[in-house]
């Protein structure tokens, strides 16, 4: 985010996104020190269906 603001956005603020499988203490404490970051939790969900001709 800092690199983007310095090299690409001419100082305009940026926003970070973290995509994680789960929210845990490490992520909680990291976010306490980092501003302007959103967190998204992903879930992989699929279903098998029998193929019938």
PQR file of N, CA, C, O and H, with PARSE charges and radii, in Angstrom:
ATOM      1  N   UNK A   1       0.818  -1.170   0.000 -0.4000 1.5000
ATOM      2  CA  UNK A   1       0.000   0.000   0.000 -0.0000 2.0000
ATOM      3  C   UNK A   1       0.868   1.241   0.000  0.5500 1.7000
ATOM      4  O   UNK A   1       0.573   2.212  -0.696 -0.5500 1.4000
ATOM      5  N   UNK A   2       1.929   1.211   0.774 -0.4000 1.5000
ATOM      6  CA  UNK A   2       2.849   2.348   0.790 -0.0000 2.0000
ATOM      7  C   UNK A   2       3.529   2.540  -0.547  0.5500 1.7000
ATOM      8  O   UNK A   2       3.690   3.670  -1.008 -0.5500 1.4000
ATOM      9  H   UNK A   2       2.168   0.422   1.340  0.4000 1.0000
ATOM     10  N   UNK A   3       3.932   1.436  -1.182 -0.4000 1.5000
ATOM     11  CA  UNK A   3       4.585   1.522  -2.489 -0.0000 2.0000
ATOM     12  C   UNK A   3       3.619   2.084  -3.520  0.5500 1.7000
ATOM     13  O   UNK A   3       3.999   2.930  -4.330 -0.5500 1.4000
ATOM     14  H   UNK A   3       3.801   0.518  -0.808  0.4000 1.0000
ATOM     15  N   UNK A   4       2.378   1.623  -3.498 -0.4000 1.5000
ATOM     16  CA  UNK A   4       1.389   2.129  -4.442 -0.0000 2.0000
ATOM     17  C   UNK A   4       1.179   3.624  -4.277  0.5500 1.7000
ATOM     18  O   UNK A   4       1.120   4.358  -5.264 -0.5500 1.4000
ATOM     19  H   UNK A   4       2.070   0.935  -2.840  0.4000 1.0000
ATOM     20  N   UNK A   5       1.065   4.075  -3.044 -0.4000 1.5000
ATOM     21  CA  UNK A   5       0.863   5.496  -2.809 -0.0000 2.0000
ATOM     22  C   UNK A   5       2.051   6.324  -3.282  0.5500 1.7000
ATOM     23  O   UNK A   5       1.878   7.443  -3.766 -0.5500 1.4000
ATOM     24  H   UNK A   5       1.113   3.478  -2.243  0.4000 1.0000
ATOM     25  N   UNK A   6       3.238   5.785  -3.145 -0.4000 1.5000
ATOM     26  CA  UNK A   6       4.436   6.532  -3.551 -0.0000 2.0000
ATOM     27  C   UNK A   6       4.671   6.485  -5.055  0.5500 1.7000
ATOM     28  O   UNK A   6       5.113   7.477  -5.635 -0.5500 1.4000
ATOM     29  H   UNK A   6       3.378   4.876  -2.752  0.4000 1.0000
ATOM     30  N   UNK A   7       4.387   5.361  -5.699 -0.4000 1.5000
ATOM     31  CA  UNK A   7       4.752   5.187  -7.102 -0.0000 2.0000
ATOM     32  C   UNK A   7       3.591   5.237  -8.093  0.5500 1.7000
ATOM     33  O   UNK A   7       3.809   5.510  -9.274 -0.5500 1.4000
ATOM     34  H   UNK A   7       4.028   4.555  -5.229  0.4000 1.0000
ATOM     35  N   UNK A   8       2.370   4.979  -7.643 -0.4000 1.5000
ATOM     36  CA  UNK A   8       1.264   4.854  -8.598 -0.0000 2.0000
ATOM     37  C   UNK A   8       0.120   5.840  -8.388  0.5500 1.7000
ATOM     38  O   UNK A   8      -0.516   6.243  -9.362 -0.5500 1.4000
ATOM     39  H   UNK A   8       2.193   4.757  -6.684  0.4000 1.0000
ATOM     40  N   UNK A   9      -0.158   6.236  -7.164 -0.4000 1.5000
ATOM     41  CA  UNK A   9      -1.335   7.068  -6.923 -0.0000 2.0000
ATOM     42  C   UNK A   9      -0.996   8.525  -6.654  0.5500 1.7000
ATOM     43  O   UNK A   9      -1.882   9.324  -6.348 -0.5500 1.4000
ATOM     44  H   UNK A   9       0.358   5.909  -6.373  0.4000 1.0000
ATOM     45  N   UNK A  10       0.284   8.879  -6.765 -0.4000 1.5000
ATOM     46  CA  UNK A  10       0.738  10.255  -6.519 -0.0000 2.0000
ATOM     47  C   UNK A  10       0.317  10.747  -5.136  0.5500 1.7000
ATOM     48  O   UNK A  10      -0.041  11.913  -4.968 -0.5500 1.4000
ATOM     49  H   UNK A  10       1.003   8.231  -7.014  0.4000 1.0000
ATOM     50  N   UNK A  11       0.361   9.850  -4.146 -0.4000 1.5000
ATOM     51  CA  UNK A  11       0.066  10.217  -2.772 -0.0000 2.0000
ATOM     52  C   UNK A  11      -1.376  10.042  -2.352  0.5500 1.7000
ATOM     53  O   UNK A  11      -1.699  10.190  -1.174 -0.5500 1.4000
ATOM     54  H   UNK A  11       0.651   8.903  -4.283  0.4000 1.0000
ATOM     55  N   UNK A  12      -2.256   9.728  -3.302 -0.4000 1.5000
ATOM     56  CA  UNK A  12      -3.637   9.476  -2.914 -0.0000 2.0000
ATOM     57  C   UNK A  12      -3.693   8.218  -2.050  0.5500 1.7000
ATOM     58  O   UNK A  12      -2.941   7.271  -2.283 -0.5500 1.4000
ATOM     59  H   UNK A  12      -1.993   9.609  -4.260  0.4000 1.0000
ATOM     60  N   UNK A  13      -4.577   8.205  -1.059 -0.4000 1.5000
ATOM     61  CA  UNK A  13      -4.644   7.041  -0.162 -0.0000 2.0000
ATOM     62  C   UNK A  13      -5.075   5.770  -0.878  0.5500 1.7000
ATOM     63  O   UNK A  13      -5.822   5.807  -1.856 -0.5500 1.4000
ATOM     64  H   UNK A  13      -5.188   8.974  -0.870  0.4000 1.0000
ATOM     65  N   UNK A  14      -4.589   4.656  -0.372 -0.4000 1.5000
ATOM     66  CA  UNK A  14      -4.974   3.357  -0.902 -0.0000 2.0000
ATOM     67  C   UNK A  14      -5.690   2.567   0.188  0.5500 1.7000
ATOM     68  O   UNK A  14      -5.637   2.924   1.365 -0.5500 1.4000
ATOM     69  H   UNK A  14      -3.982   4.626   0.422  0.4000 1.0000
ATOM     70  N   UNK A  15      -6.346   1.510  -0.209 -0.4000 1.5000
ATOM     71  CA  UNK A  15      -7.026   0.634   0.736 -0.0000 2.0000
ATOM     72  C   UNK A  15      -6.566  -0.789   0.458  0.5500 1.7000
ATOM     73  O   UNK A  15      -6.525  -1.215  -0.696 -0.5500 1.4000
ATOM     74  H   UNK A  15      -6.389   1.220  -1.165  0.4000 1.0000
ATOM     75  N   UNK A  16      -6.222  -1.521   1.502 -0.4000 1.5000
ATOM     76  CA  UNK A  16      -5.765  -2.890   1.349 -0.0000 2.0000
ATOM     77  C   UNK A  16      -6.891  -3.882   1.555  0.5500 1.7000
ATOM     78  O   UNK A  16      -7.895  -3.589   2.205 -0.5500 1.4000
ATOM     79  H   UNK A  16      -6.255  -1.174   2.439  0.4000 1.0000
ATOM     80  N   UNK A  17      -6.704  -5.061   0.988 -0.4000 1.5000
ATOM     81  CA  UNK A  17      -7.656  -6.154   1.162 -0.0000 2.0000
ATOM     82  C   UNK A  17      -6.866  -7.402   1.538  0.5500 1.7000
ATOM     83  O   UNK A  17      -5.886  -7.750   0.880 -0.5500 1.4000
ATOM     84  H   UNK A  17      -5.889  -5.299   0.460  0.4000 1.0000
ATOM     85  N   UNK A  18      -7.299  -8.065   2.591 -0.4000 1.5000
ATOM     86  CA  UNK A  18      -6.727  -9.354   2.987 -0.0000 2.0000
ATOM     87  C   UNK A  18      -7.810 -10.403   2.768  0.5500 1.7000
ATOM     88  O   UNK A  18      -8.936 -10.253   3.242 -0.5500 1.4000
ATOM     89  H   UNK A  18      -8.095  -7.782   3.126  0.4000 1.0000
ATOM     90  N   UNK A  19      -7.460 -11.464   2.047 -0.4000 1.5000
ATOM     91  CA  UNK A  19      -8.374 -12.578   1.825 -0.0000 2.0000
ATOM     92  C   UNK A  19      -7.788 -13.783   2.551  0.5500 1.7000
ATOM     93  O   UNK A  19      -6.669 -14.205   2.259 -0.5500 1.4000
ATOM     94  H   UNK A  19      -6.545 -11.585   1.663  0.4000 1.0000
ATOM     95  N   UNK A  20      -8.542 -14.333   3.494 -0.4000 1.5000
ATOM     96  CA  UNK A  20      -8.021 -15.404   4.342 -0.0000 2.0000
ATOM     97  C   UNK A  20      -9.060 -16.507   4.500  0.5500 1.7000
ATOM     98  O   UNK A  20     -10.256 -16.292   4.304 -0.5500 1.4000
ATOM     99  H   UNK A  20      -9.451 -13.990   3.731  0.4000 1.0000
ATOM    100  N   UNK A  21      -8.578 -17.688   4.857 -0.4000 1.5000
ATOM    101  CA  UNK A  21      -9.470 -18.822   5.092 -0.0000 2.0000
ATOM    102  C   UNK A  21     -10.154 -18.720   6.444  0.5500 1.7000
ATOM    103  O   UNK A  21     -11.278 -19.194   6.611 -0.5500 1.4000
ATOM    104  H   UNK A  21      -7.606 -17.863   5.016  0.4000 1.0000
ATOM    105  N   UNK A  22      -9.480 -18.100   7.414 -0.4000 1.5000
ATOM    106  CA  UNK A  22     -10.075 -17.951   8.734 -0.0000 2.0000
ATOM    107  C   UNK A  22      -9.501 -16.709   9.410  0.5500 1.7000
ATOM    108  O   UNK A  22      -8.430 -16.220   9.052 -0.5500 1.4000
ATOM    109  H   UNK A  22      -8.567 -17.715   7.278  0.4000 1.0000
ATOM    110  N   UNK A  23     -10.227 -16.226  10.371 -0.4000 1.5000
ATOM    111  CA  UNK A  23      -9.811 -15.069  11.153 -0.0000 2.0000
ATOM    112  C   UNK A  23      -9.245 -15.585  12.464  0.5500 1.7000
ATOM    113  O   UNK A  23      -9.935 -16.282  13.209 -0.5500 1.4000
ATOM    114  H   UNK A  23     -11.097 -16.623  10.662  0.4000 1.0000
ATOM    115  N   UNK A  24      -7.992 -15.249  12.751 -0.4000 1.5000
ATOM    116  CA  UNK A  24      -7.391 -15.736  13.986 -0.0000 2.0000
ATOM    117  C   UNK A  24      -6.673 -14.592  14.700  0.5500 1.7000
ATOM    118  O   UNK A  24      -6.702 -13.448  14.246 -0.5500 1.4000
ATOM    119  H   UNK A  24      -7.431 -14.683  12.146  0.4000 1.0000
ATOM    120  N   UNK A  25      -6.028 -14.915  15.823 -0.4000 1.5000
ATOM    121  CA  UNK A  25      -5.370 -13.882  16.626 -0.0000 2.0000
ATOM    122  C   UNK A  25      -4.284 -13.143  15.867  0.5500 1.7000
ATOM    123  O   UNK A  25      -4.107 -11.943  16.080 -0.5500 1.4000
ATOM    124  H   UNK A  25      -6.005 -15.845  16.192  0.4000 1.0000
ATOM    125  N   UNK A  26      -3.546 -13.819  14.985 -0.4000 1.5000
ATOM    126  CA  UNK A  26      -2.485 -13.141  14.234 -0.0000 2.0000
ATOM    127  C   UNK A  26      -3.054 -12.048  13.353  0.5500 1.7000
ATOM    128  O   UNK A  26      -2.500 -10.952  13.263 -0.5500 1.4000
ATOM    129  H   UNK A  26      -3.690 -14.794  14.813  0.4000 1.0000
ATOM    130  N   UNK A  27      -4.155 -12.353  12.711 -0.4000 1.5000
ATOM    131  CA  UNK A  27      -4.799 -11.364  11.857 -0.0000 2.0000
ATOM    132  C   UNK A  27      -5.382 -10.232  12.701  0.5500 1.7000
ATOM    133  O   UNK A  27      -5.267  -9.063  12.333 -0.5500 1.4000
ATOM    134  H   UNK A  27      -4.605 -13.243  12.783  0.4000 1.0000
ATOM    135  N   UNK A  28      -5.992 -10.564  13.801 -0.4000 1.5000
ATOM    136  CA  UNK A  28      -6.554  -9.563  14.709 -0.0000 2.0000
ATOM    137  C   UNK A  28      -5.480  -8.554  15.140  0.5500 1.7000
ATOM    138  O   UNK A  28      -5.698  -7.345  15.055 -0.5500 1.4000
ATOM    139  H   UNK A  28      -6.086 -11.514  14.099  0.4000 1.0000
ATOM    140  N   UNK A  29      -4.331  -9.041  15.597 -0.4000 1.5000
ATOM    141  CA  UNK A  29      -3.282  -8.150  16.084 -0.0000 2.0000
ATOM    142  C   UNK A  29      -2.612  -7.376  14.950  0.5500 1.7000
ATOM    143  O   UNK A  29      -2.229  -6.221  15.134 -0.5500 1.4000
ATOM    144  H   UNK A  29      -4.153 -10.023  15.666  0.4000 1.0000
ATOM    145  N   UNK A  30      -2.469  -7.989  13.799 -0.4000 1.5000
ATOM    146  CA  UNK A  30      -1.899  -7.271  12.652 -0.0000 2.0000
ATOM    147  C   UNK A  30      -2.798  -6.106  12.257  0.5500 1.7000
ATOM    148  O   UNK A  30      -2.306  -5.017  11.960 -0.5500 1.4000
ATOM    149  H   UNK A  30      -2.780  -8.927  13.649  0.4000 1.0000
ATOM    150  N   UNK A  31      -4.103  -6.325  12.251 -0.4000 1.5000
ATOM    151  CA  UNK A  31      -5.030  -5.267  11.846 -0.0000 2.0000
ATOM    152  C   UNK A  31      -5.100  -4.124  12.850  0.5500 1.7000
ATOM    153  O   UNK A  31      -5.513  -3.020  12.495 -0.5500 1.4000
ATOM    154  H   UNK A  31      -4.502  -7.210  12.492  0.4000 1.0000
ATOM    155  N   UNK A  32      -4.705  -4.366  14.095 -0.4000 1.5000
ATOM    156  CA  UNK A  32      -4.663  -3.289  15.080 -0.0000 2.0000
ATOM    157  C   UNK A  32      -3.634  -2.233  14.692  0.5500 1.7000
ATOM    158  O   UNK A  32      -3.775  -1.071  15.074 -0.5500 1.4000
ATOM    159  H   UNK A  32      -4.369  -5.263  14.384  0.4000 1.0000
ATOM    160  N   UNK A  33      -2.590  -2.618  13.931 -0.4000 1.5000
ATOM    161  CA  UNK A  33      -1.523  -1.694  13.556 -0.0000 2.0000
ATOM    162  C   UNK A  33      -1.649  -1.174  12.126  0.5500 1.7000
ATOM    163  O   UNK A  33      -0.925  -0.256  11.741 -0.5500 1.4000
ATOM    164  H   UNK A  33      -2.476  -3.562  13.621  0.4000 1.0000
ATOM    165  N   UNK A  34      -2.539  -1.734  11.349 -0.4000 1.5000
ATOM    166  CA  UNK A  34      -2.671  -1.346   9.946 -0.0000 2.0000
ATOM    167  C   UNK A  34      -4.050  -0.743   9.734  0.5500 1.7000
ATOM    168  O   UNK A  34      -5.064  -1.355  10.073 -0.5500 1.4000
ATOM    169  H   UNK A  34      -3.127  -2.480  11.662  0.4000 1.0000
ATOM    170  N   UNK A  35      -4.083   0.459   9.171 -0.4000 1.5000
ATOM    171  CA  UNK A  35      -5.350   1.120   8.891 -0.0000 2.0000
ATOM    172  C   UNK A  35      -5.730   0.911   7.425  0.5500 1.7000
ATOM    173  O   UNK A  35      -4.895   0.539   6.600 -0.5500 1.4000
ATOM    174  H   UNK A  35      -3.260   0.956   8.896  0.4000 1.0000
ATOM    175  N   UNK A  36      -6.972   1.153   7.125 -0.4000 1.5000
ATOM    176  CA  UNK A  36      -7.487   1.094   5.753 -0.0000 2.0000
ATOM    177  C   UNK A  36      -7.319  -0.276   5.097  0.5500 1.7000
ATOM    178  O   UNK A  36      -6.938  -0.374   3.930 -0.5500 1.4000
ATOM    179  H   UNK A  36      -7.650   1.456   7.795  0.4000 1.0000
ATOM    180  N   UNK A  37      -7.606  -1.331   5.860 -0.4000 1.5000
ATOM    181  CA  UNK A  37      -7.543  -2.693   5.328 -0.0000 2.0000
ATOM    182  C   UNK A  37      -8.870  -3.390   5.620  0.5500 1.7000
ATOM    183  O   UNK A  37      -9.349  -3.385   6.754 -0.5500 1.4000
ATOM    184  H   UNK A  37      -7.915  -1.252   6.808  0.4000 1.0000
ATOM    185  N   UNK A  38      -9.452  -3.982   4.595 -0.4000 1.5000
ATOM    186  CA  UNK A  38     -10.651  -4.802   4.757 -0.0000 2.0000
ATOM    187  C   UNK A  38     -10.248  -6.271   4.734  0.5500 1.7000
ATOM    188  O   UNK A  38      -9.282  -6.649   4.072 -0.5500 1.4000
ATOM    189  H   UNK A  38      -9.063  -3.986   3.673  0.4000 1.0000
ATOM    190  N   UNK A  39     -10.990  -7.085   5.455 -0.4000 1.5000
ATOM    191  CA  UNK A  39     -10.722  -8.520   5.502 -0.0000 2.0000
ATOM    192  C   UNK A  39     -11.929  -9.256   4.937  0.5500 1.7000
ATOM    193  O   UNK A  39     -13.074  -8.979   5.295 -0.5500 1.4000
ATOM    194  H   UNK A  39     -11.775  -6.777   5.993  0.4000 1.0000
ATOM    195  N   UNK A  40     -11.648 -10.196   4.049 -0.4000 1.5000
ATOM    196  CA  UNK A  40     -12.667 -11.076   3.484 -0.0000 2.0000
ATOM    197  C   UNK A  40     -12.265 -12.505   3.781  0.5500 1.7000
ATOM    198  O   UNK A  40     -11.116 -12.891   3.565 -0.5500 1.4000
ATOM    199  H   UNK A  40     -10.718 -10.421   3.758  0.4000 1.0000
ATOM    200  N   UNK A  41     -13.197 -13.283   4.273 -0.4000 1.5000
ATOM    201  CA  UNK A  41     -12.948 -14.695   4.515 -0.0000 2.0000
ATOM    202  C   UNK A  41     -13.542 -15.483   3.354  0.5500 1.7000
ATOM    203  O   UNK A  41     -14.684 -15.261   2.954 -0.5500 1.4000
ATOM    204  H   UNK A  41     -14.130 -12.970   4.449  0.4000 1.0000
ATOM    205  N   UNK A  42     -12.747 -16.406   2.821 -0.4000 1.5000
ATOM    206  CA  UNK A  42     -13.254 -17.189   1.703 -0.0000 2.0000
ATOM    207  C   UNK A  42     -13.703 -18.563   2.180  0.5500 1.7000
ATOM    208  O   UNK A  42     -13.226 -19.090   3.185 -0.5500 1.4000
ATOM    209  H   UNK A  42     -11.819 -16.587   3.146  0.4000 1.0000
ATOM    210  N   UNK A  43     -14.619 -19.108   1.437 -0.4000 1.5000
ATOM    211  CA  UNK A  43     -15.108 -20.445   1.713 -0.0000 2.0000
ATOM    212  C   UNK A  43     -15.242 -21.155   0.371  0.5500 1.7000
ATOM    213  O   UNK A  43     -15.843 -20.629  -0.566 -0.5500 1.4000
ATOM    214  H   UNK A  43     -15.007 -18.679   0.620  0.4000 1.0000
ATOM    215  N   UNK A  44     -14.684 -22.336   0.293 -0.4000 1.5000
ATOM    216  CA  UNK A  44     -14.816 -23.156  -0.906 -0.0000 2.0000
ATOM    217  C   UNK A  44     -15.911 -24.172  -0.621  0.5500 1.7000
ATOM    218  O   UNK A  44     -15.843 -24.933   0.344 -0.5500 1.4000
ATOM    219  H   UNK A  44     -14.196 -22.763   1.054  0.4000 1.0000
ATOM    220  N   UNK A  45     -16.906 -24.167  -1.468 -0.4000 1.5000
ATOM    221  CA  UNK A  45     -18.048 -25.045  -1.260 -0.0000 2.0000
ATOM    222  C   UNK A  45     -18.454 -25.605  -2.618  0.5500 1.7000
ATOM    223  O   UNK A  45     -18.727 -24.847  -3.549 -0.5500 1.4000
ATOM    224  H   UNK A  45     -16.962 -23.548  -2.252  0.4000 1.0000
ATOM    225  N   UNK A  46     -18.494 -26.914  -2.733 -0.4000 1.5000
ATOM    226  CA  UNK A  46     -18.927 -27.500  -3.996 -0.0000 2.0000
ATOM    227  C   UNK A  46     -19.793 -28.716  -3.725  0.5500 1.7000
ATOM    228  O   UNK A  46     -19.769 -29.289  -2.635 -0.5500 1.4000
ATOM    229  H   UNK A  46     -18.272 -27.531  -1.977  0.4000 1.0000
ATOM    230  N   UNK A  47     -20.548 -29.093  -4.727 -0.4000 1.5000
ATOM    231  CA  UNK A  47     -21.455 -30.208  -4.598 -0.0000 2.0000
ATOM    232  C   UNK A  47     -21.308 -31.091  -5.824  0.5500 1.7000
ATOM    233  O   UNK A  47     -21.199 -30.584  -6.941 -0.5500 1.4000
ATOM    234  H   UNK A  47     -20.567 -28.628  -5.612  0.4000 1.0000
ATOM    235  N   UNK A  48     -21.302 -32.388  -5.637 -0.4000 1.5000
ATOM    236  CA  UNK A  48     -21.239 -33.330  -6.745 -0.0000 2.0000
ATOM    237  C   UNK A  48     -22.651 -33.775  -7.106  0.5500 1.7000
ATOM    238  O   UNK A  48     -23.460 -34.096  -6.234 -0.5500 1.4000
ATOM    239  H   UNK A  48     -21.390 -32.800  -4.730  0.4000 1.0000
ATOM    240  N   UNK A  49     -22.928 -33.789  -8.389 -0.4000 1.5000
ATOM    241  CA  UNK A  49     -24.215 -34.281  -8.865 -0.0000 2.0000
ATOM    242  C   UNK A  49     -23.938 -35.363  -9.890  0.5500 1.7000
ATOM    243  O   UNK A  49     -23.060 -35.224 -10.741 -0.5500 1.4000
ATOM    244  H   UNK A  49     -22.271 -33.529  -9.096  0.4000 1.0000
ATOM    245  N   UNK A  50     -24.691 -36.428  -9.798 -0.4000 1.5000
ATOM    246  CA  UNK A  50     -24.529 -37.522 -10.747 -0.0000 2.0000
ATOM    247  C   UNK A  50     -24.980 -37.067 -12.128  0.5500 1.7000
ATOM    248  O   UNK A  50     -26.021 -36.430 -12.285 -0.5500 1.4000
ATOM    249  H   UNK A  50     -25.405 -36.540  -9.107  0.4000 1.0000
ATOM    250  N   UNK A  51     -24.175 -37.410 -13.118 -0.4000 1.5000
ATOM    251  CA  UNK A  51     -24.528 -37.089 -14.503 -0.0000 2.0000
ATOM    252  C   UNK A  51     -25.402 -38.205 -15.041  0.5500 1.7000
ATOM    253  O   UNK A  51     -25.041 -39.380 -14.980 -0.5500 1.4000
ATOM    254  H   UNK A  51     -23.330 -37.929 -12.991  0.4000 1.0000
ATOM    255  N   UNK A  52     -26.553 -37.825 -15.568 -0.4000 1.5000
ATOM    256  CA  UNK A  52     -27.468 -38.814 -16.148 -0.0000 2.0000
ATOM    257  C   UNK A  52     -27.753 -38.419 -17.569  0.5500 1.7000
ATOM    258  O   UNK A  52     -28.088 -37.267 -17.847 -0.5500 1.4000
ATOM    259  H   UNK A  52     -26.847 -36.870 -15.617  0.4000 1.0000
ATOM    260  N   UNK A  53     -27.621 -39.389 -18.496 -0.4000 1.5000
ATOM    261  CA  UNK A  53     -27.905 -39.138 -19.908 -0.0000 2.0000
ATOM    262  C   UNK A  53     -29.382 -39.123 -20.157  0.5500 1.7000
ATOM    263  O   UNK A  53     -29.815 -38.925 -21.292 -0.5500 1.4000
ATOM    264  H   UNK A  53     -27.349 -40.325 -18.270  0.4000 1.0000
TER
END
